[in-house]
Amino acid sequence: MGTGVRRWGVDALIAGVLVLMGLFGSHFAQANQAENGTLRTPLDTLGYALIVAAAVAVAARRQWPIVTLLVVSGLASAYLIMGYPYGPILVSFSVAVYTVAELMALRWAVPVAVVVFVVLSLHGFMPHGDRDVLGLLPAAAFVAIPFAIGVTVKVSREAARRTRADTARRIADDERLRIAQEVHDVVGHGLAAINMQAEIALHLLPRKPEEAEAALTRISRSSKDALDELRVTLAVLRQGGGSRAPAPGLAQVPALRDRLAEAGLPVSLSVVGTPGELPLAVDLAGYRVVQESLTNVLRHAGAASATVEIEHRPDVVVIEVTDTGHGGGPTGFAGPGHGLAGMRERVTALGGTLAAGPVPGGGWRVRAELPVVPDSEPGEDEAW
């Protein structure tokens, strides 16, 4: 069922309720006013017809809000001018006023509200009317109150719509940044290893071509590994259907160590504690911290070695990467770039901490602590 059909159905139901309210409520209103001696004209066929017509007109309130309000106000004014008892017909009028205030721009809604206020007030100047300012107060209330409610609802919905749009833009921006960080980590690591091996091959080619050939073989292997990991990363980010290779995690650090050893960076790996099943985001972030740290060692630390220590605690995973190179410097790890900033964003987004700085006596250390928390209950994060 389409949205338009549903709205017609809802408005028809509202109109039906208003018809019943008008017929029964007006009967009791007439009895009450007759008892108080304020009844001017008893309800007859014409009176009930005006009540029903005003209620039925409300069914078209969303499609033609201004026309509906003008029709209902005319019927209600005629009802009151004829001296019929005050009653639920004014509820139909209030619903029409509310609809105009909710759906129409103020530059249209305000003039229309003024016009219908004048129309509804005409009965007060009839021979049987009050003919004073106080007689205008009921008409003003039946216009001002539903109009104010309608404007309030419209403003609230527009604010909620803007909030949803801002949230969607923020999510899209965060997703773009995440994709950029993933591609940066994968491509940057692969290119750094290939660059190092290419320099070795160029250096050995004139004198030791057989060793240069081995370096070129390692370049081929590194480029294939980088391409495979890039495909995995893009498959995960694409969020498409079908089977997908798993994202890398701390279990792949030994393979990363071996690849970097072939590129000329000796890496020692120490794992303390029993690795448990980590949340995917924590596992991936830990791997990226190790990968980016070692890539920066390969790029900037010169002739160096590196040590990776991974400690699994019950509530946190501690990762520490230390190298023996010359440390930060203007073009080093501490200099301009996205590596350290990207790592810090990854870690802090998961509630962890990251510290990086030179080691006394030379070298550089990166230390990250990633909290291990249970995954959220299904639907908890998507409830809104």
N, C-alpha and C positions, 0 to 999 in steps of 0.2 A: 504494500500500500504506500503510495507516494505521500510526500510531506503535505502537498496541497490538499489531498483527499482527507488526510488526518485532521488538518486544520478546519476544513469544512465540517467534518464530523464533530469535532470538539465544539465549534461555534454553534452548530445546530443543537447539540446537547445543552449548551448554555441557554440558547433561546428557548428550548423546551422547559428548562427549569424556571426561567423568567416568566413564561406563560402561566405555569402552574402557580408560581408565587404571586403573579399579578391577579389571577382569578380568585384564589382563596384569600390572599392577603388583603385585597381590596374589599372583599366582603366583610372581613373582620374589622378593617379600618372604618368602613361605613357604619357598622354597628356601634363601634366605639364612639365615633363622632356624633351619631344620632343620640347616644346616651348622654353625651356631654352637651348636646344642644348646639353643636357647631356645624352640623351637616347642612349644606346649602342645596345641593342637587343630588337626589338619590341615583344610584347607578342604574342604567338601563342598557338596552342592547348597544346603543352607540358608545356608551362609556366602556363597556366590556370590549367592544370592537377596537377602540383606541388603545386599550391596555394590551390586547393580543397583538395588534399591528406593531406597536412599539417594541414588544418583546421579540417578535419574529424578525423585525428589521435588524436586530443585533446579530443574526446569523451571518450577515454580510460585512461585519465590522472590520475584518482584516483585509478584505478585497477592496472595499471602498469606505475607508474610515470616515472621511469628511462627509461624504454623501449620507452615510448611515447616521452620523451625529445630527446633521441638519434635518433628516427625516424624523428621527426620534424626538428631537427637540420641538419640531413643529407639532407632532402628535401629542407630546406631553403638554405643550403650551395650550393647545386646543382643549385638552382634557381639563386643565386647570381653569381656563377662561370660562368653560361651561359650568364651573362650580362643583365638579365632582370631587369626592373626598381625596385628600392627600393620601398617597399609598404607594405600592410597589412599582407603579409606572416610573417613578423617579429613580428606582434602582436600575431599570433599563437605560434611562438617560445617563446615569452615573457611569455605567459600563461603557457606553459610547464615548463619553468624555475621556475616560481613562484610556481607551484605545487610541484616540487621536493623540493624546499626550505621549503615549508610549511609542507609537509608530511614526509619527510625523515630526518633521523638523520644527523647531520652535517658531521660526518665521512664518510657518503656516498654522501651527497649532494655536498660538496665542490669539491671532485675530479671529479664528473660528470660535474659540472659547468665549471671546468677548461678544460675538454675534449671538451665540446660543444663550448666553446669560441674559442679553437684552430680550430675546424671544421668550425665554422662560419667565422673565419678570413682568411680561405684559399683563398677566392676570391680576397683578397687584394694583393696576390702574383701571380695572374694570369697575363698573358701578358697585359690584358686590365685593370689590377688593379692599385691601387695607389702605391704599393710597398714602403711604408714608414710607420713610426710609427703612424702618424696621421691617416692613413687609418684604424688603429685598433680601434680607439676611438668609432665609431658607434657600432661595435661588442661588445666592452667592456660595453657600456651603455646598450645594449639590454640584457646583461647577469647580470651585477651588480645591476641595479635598480630593476628588478623584483625579483632577488634573495634576496636583502635586504628587500624588502617588504614582501616576503614570510617568511623569518626568523622572522621579527618583528611580523607578525600575529601569527606565531607558538608560540613565546615566550609569547605573550599576552594571547593566549588561554590556555597555560600551567599554567600561573599565575592565570587566572580565575578559572581553574580547581582545582588548589591547594587551592584557596580561598574558593571555594564551599565545598571542602573536609574538610577544617578546620572548616568552619561554621557548616557542618553536625556533625562533632565530638563534637564541642562545644555545639550544641543543644542537642546531645545525652547525653553529660556529665551533662548538666543542667537538663535534664529530669531525669537522674538517681539520681541526688541530690534532686530533687523535690520529687521523689517517696520515697527516703530514709527519707526525712523530714516528709512526710505525715505519713509513717508507724511509724516513731519514735514518732510522736505526739500522734497517736491513741494508739499504743501498750504501750508506756510509761505511758500515763495517766491511761489506764485500769489496768496495772500491779501495779502501785503505789497505786491505790484505793484498789485493791485486797490484796496487801501486808499489808496495814494498817488494813483492816478488818480481815485478817488472824491472825495478832498479837493480835487483840482484842479478837478474838475467842479463841486463845490458852491461853490467860491470864484468861478468864472467865470460860473456860471449867471445871477446877477442882472444882470451888466453885459455879458457877451459870450456869449450863449447858443449862438452858432455854434461857439465854441471848446469850450464845455461839451459840445456834441454830439459833437465829435471825441474828447474825453476819454471820454465814455460808449462810443463806438465802440471805443476802445482797451481799456476795461474788458471789453467783450464779447469782444474778441479774446483778451485775457489769460486770462479765465475759461475760454474754449474750449481754449486751449493748456494750461492747468493741468489741466483735466479729461482731455484727451487723454493728458498725461504720467502722470496718476494711473492711468488705465486701463492704460497700458503697464506701469507699476510693479506694479499688482495682478496683471496677467497673468503677469509674470515670477515674482512671488512665489508665485502659485498653483501653479506647477509642473505645470500640467495638460497634457494632450495637445493636439495641433493646432498650427497656426501661431501664432506670437507675434511682436509687434513687437519690434525690438531695444531693449535698454536704452540710455539715453542715455550718451554718452561725450564726450571732449574735442572731437570733431568738431562737436558741437552747441553749443559755446561761442559761436560767432558769432551763432547764432540767439538764444541767451540774451542776448547783448549788445544785440541789436536790440530785444528785448522790454523790457529795462530802460530803454533809451533812450526808448522810447515812454512808459514810466512816469515819466520825469523824471529818470533817473539817467544822465548821460553816462558811457560806459565806453569806454576805449581798450584795444585788444587787440594784444598783440605775441606772435608765435610764433617761437621760435628753434630751429633744427635741423629735421631732416626727420622728420615724424611717422611712426613705424613702426606695425606691428600690435601693439597692447598687449594684455596679458591682460585679459579682460573685467572682472575685479574691480578692476584698477588703473585702467582707463579710466573705469569708473563712479565710483570713489572720487575721481578727479581732477575729474570734472564736478561731483560733489556739493560738493567743497571750493570750487570757483569759485561755484557756485550759492548755497551757504549764506553765503559771505563777502559776495557782492554783495547778498543779501537782507538781511543785517544792516546793510550800509551804507545800504540803502534805508530800513530801519526806524529806525536810531539815529543816523546821521551827520549828519542835517540836510541843508542845501543843500551838496552835495558832488559831486565826480566821482570816478571810480575807474579804476584801471589794472590790467589783468590781463596778466601775463607768463607764458608757458608755454615752458619750455626742454626740448627733447628731447635727452637725452644717451644714450650707448650702454647704460648700466646704470641710469639713473634718470631720472625725469621731475620737474622742479622747477616748482612752481606758486607764483606770488607775486601776491597781490591787495593793492593799496594804495589807500587813499582819502584825500581831503583834508578830511574832516569833523572833528568835535571829538573823535573817538576814544572809547575805552571809557566810563568814567563809571559811576555807579551803575545806570543803566538801559541802558547801551550794551552793546557786544559783549563786554566783559569782565565784565559783571555776571552775575547768576543766569540760568540758562537751559540749554537742551540743545544749542544750536547748536555752540559751540566744543567741548564735551565729545563730542558725536556725531562731529564731524570728526576729533578726535584718536583716538577709538576706531577709526574707519574706517582711518585712516592707519597707526596702530600695529599693527592686526591684520594688515596687509600687510607689516610689517617696516619701515615708513617712519617719518619724524619730522615733527612739526608744531610750529611756533612762532608765537605771536601776541602782539602788543604795540603800544604806541603808537609813533608816528614822531616824532622830534624836530622841533618846529615845528608839530605838529598832524597829526592823521590816525591811521590804524591800518593795520597790515600783518599779513597772514597769509602764512606761507611753509610749504609742504609739499614734502617730498621722498618720492617713491614709487619704490621699487626695481622695475626691470623684470626679472623672472626668467622663465625658460621654464616653461610649464605642466608639472605633474607627469606622469609616465608614466601611462598608463591603468591605473586600479585601484590606484595607489600609495597614495592617500589612503583608499581604501575597503577595503584589504586586511583590516583587522580587522573 
